[in-house]
Amino acid sequence: MYDSILKLELPEKVEMVGFADDIVTTTLGDTMDEVNMSTEWTGKTTGEWLTDSMLQMAHQKTEVVIVTNRRQPITTQICMGGHTITSKRHLKYLGVVVDDRLGFNRHIDYISKKAAKVQTAFSRLMPNTFGPRSSKRRLLANVTTSILRHGGEIWWQTTKKRRNWKLLNGIHRRSAIGVASAYRTISFEAICVISGM
């Protein structure tokens, strides 16, 4: 029933994609007036479809990001269903933080903090001496690795930046040290080989 929302007739430069009940529309335009008009029309059409289907749009969860290559960030306000939505510099969709430059630095910061918390919790469960075998440690460390890799197909190119590469490798290194029960002075390459990570 819900799939038919993806078949709505939209303006030419508007595309809608969805996963479960989360929907994203992308609107291309040469001017902000064109983008605003197409976006508001899409919101109105989507809102009408939801009302006809006895559903409601969560306006408090609706977010707008203007992706541009201009130096100065662009802000706008979109009116949908009597609510005014002000654009932000970034938003989170399906666990990936998308910013207005598509640089994904904010996403790297977000997953690094999240993975570091998980890694710290696991290190409290598994002291560096004694505790579970390395196979069980590796299983738990893979949780951290999966957090670091989430959505990697989208943001992997940002790892070419030294700052991001070092941030991700630092967390991965601590997880590998926990698996192998090694000293902190071991090199990154060596601990990855020893831990099988």
C-alpha positions in Angstrom: 0.0 0.0 0.0 2.8 2.4 1.0 4.8 1.7 -2.2 2.4 3.7 -4.3 3.7 7.0 -2.7 6.9 6.4 -4.8 4.8 6.4 -8.0 3.4 9.9 -7.5 3.6 12.2 -10.4 6.3 14.7 -9.4 7.9 17.7 -11.2 10.6 16.9 -13.7 13.6 17.6 -11.5 12.3 15.9 -8.4 13.1 12.3 -7.4 11.7 10.4 -4.5 13.3 7.4 -2.8 12.2 5.5 0.3 13.2 2.9 2.8 10.4 1.5 5.0 8.6 4.7 6.2 11.5 7.1 5.6 11.2 9.1 2.4 13.7 11.5 0.8 13.0 13.8 -2.1 15.8 15.4 -4.1 15.1 18.5 -6.0 17.4 20.0 -8.6 17.2 23.6 -9.7 19.1 26.5 -11.2 17.6 29.0 -8.7 16.4 28.8 -5.1 12.9 29.9 -6.2 12.7 27.0 -8.6 13.9 24.5 -5.9 11.5 26.0 -3.3 8.5 25.8 -5.6 9.2 22.2 -6.7 9.8 21.1 -3.1 6.7 22.7 -1.7 4.6 21.3 -4.6 6.1 17.8 -3.8 5.3 18.2 -0.1 1.7 19.2 -0.9 1.2 16.2 -3.2 2.8 13.9 -0.7 0.7 15.3 2.1 -2.5 14.8 0.1 -1.6 11.2 -0.7 -0.9 10.6 3.0 -4.3 12.1 4.0 -6.1 10.0 1.4 -4.4 6.9 2.8 -5.3 8.0 6.4 -1.7 8.6 7.3 0.1 11.8 8.5 3.4 13.4 7.7 5.7 13.9 10.7 6.4 17.6 10.1 8.6 17.8 13.2 10.9 15.1 11.7 11.0 16.7 8.2 14.4 18.2 7.4 15.8 20.2 4.5 19.4 20.5 3.3 20.6 22.7 0.4 23.5 20.9 -1.3 25.7 23.5 -3.1 29.3 24.1 -4.0 29.1 27.8 -3.1 31.4 29.1 -0.4 28.6 30.6 1.6 26.0 28.1 2.8 22.5 28.8 1.5 19.5 28.7 3.8 15.9 28.6 2.9 12.4 28.0 4.4 9.9 25.5 2.9 6.2 25.6 3.8 4.5 22.2 4.1 1.1 21.6 5.6 1.1 24.9 7.5 4.5 24.2 9.0 7.6 26.2 8.1 10.8 24.1 7.8 14.1 25.9 7.9 17.0 24.3 6.1 20.0 22.9 8.1 23.6 22.3 7.3 23.3 18.5 7.7 20.7 15.8 8.3 20.9 12.1 9.2 19.2 9.6 6.9 19.3 5.8 7.6 22.4 6.3 9.8 24.4 8.4 7.4 25.0 12.1 8.1 24.6 14.1 4.9 26.0 17.6 4.9 25.5 20.6 2.5 28.9 20.0 0.9 28.6 16.2 0.6 32.0 16.1 2.3 30.8 13.5 5.0 33.3 14.9 7.6 30.3 15.1 10.0 29.5 11.5 9.3 33.0 10.4 10.1 32.9 12.3 13.4 29.5 10.7 14.2 30.4 7.1 13.5 33.8 7.6 15.2 32.1 8.7 18.4 29.5 5.9 18.2 32.1 3.2 17.5 34.4 4.5 20.2 31.6 4.2 22.8 30.9 0.6 21.8 34.6 -0.2 21.7 35.0 1.3 25.3 32.0 -0.8 26.5 33.6 -4.0 25.1 37.0 -3.2 26.6 35.3 -3.0 30.0 33.7 -6.4 29.4 37.0 -8.0 28.2 40.1 -7.1 30.2 43.4 -7.2 28.3 44.6 -10.2 30.4 42.5 -13.4 30.8 38.9 -13.1 29.7 37.4 -14.7 26.5 39.5 -16.2 23.7 40.4 -14.1 20.6 37.7 -15.7 18.5 35.0 -14.4 20.8 36.8 -11.0 21.1 36.9 -10.7 17.3 33.1 -11.4 17.2 32.5 -8.5 19.5 35.0 -6.3 17.8 33.1 -6.8 14.5 30.3 -4.8 16.0 32.7 -1.8 16.1 33.9 -2.5 12.5 30.3 -2.7 11.2 29.5 0.7 12.8 32.6 2.2 11.1 31.7 0.7 7.7 28.0 1.6 7.7 27.1 3.3 4.4 30.7 3.2 3.3 29.6 3.0 -0.4 28.4 6.6 -0.1 31.2 8.2 1.9 34.3 6.1 1.3 36.1 8.8 -0.8 36.3 11.0 2.3 38.8 8.6 3.8 41.4 10.0 1.4 41.6 12.9 3.8 44.3 12.3 6.4 42.2 13.5 9.3 39.4 11.1 8.5 41.7 8.2 7.8 43.5 8.6 11.1 40.2 8.9 13.0 38.8 5.6 11.6 42.1 3.7 11.9 42.6 4.8 15.5 39.3 3.2 16.6 39.9 0.1 14.4 43.4 -0.2 16.0 42.0 -0.2 19.5 39.5 -2.9 18.6 42.3 -5.0 17.1 44.4 -4.5 20.2 41.5 -5.8 22.3 41.1 -8.9 20.2 44.8 -9.8 20.3 45.3 -8.6 24.0 48.4 -6.7 22.8 50.3 -3.7 24.1 49.3 -0.3 22.9 52.8 0.3 21.4 52.2 -2.2 18.6 52.0 -0.8 15.1 48.7 -0.6 13.2 49.7 -3.0 10.4 51.1 -5.6 12.8 48.0 -5.6 15.1 45.7 -6.0 12.1 47.6 -9.1 10.9 47.9 -10.6 14.4 44.2 -10.1 15.2 43.0 -11.2 11.8 41.2 -7.9 11.3 
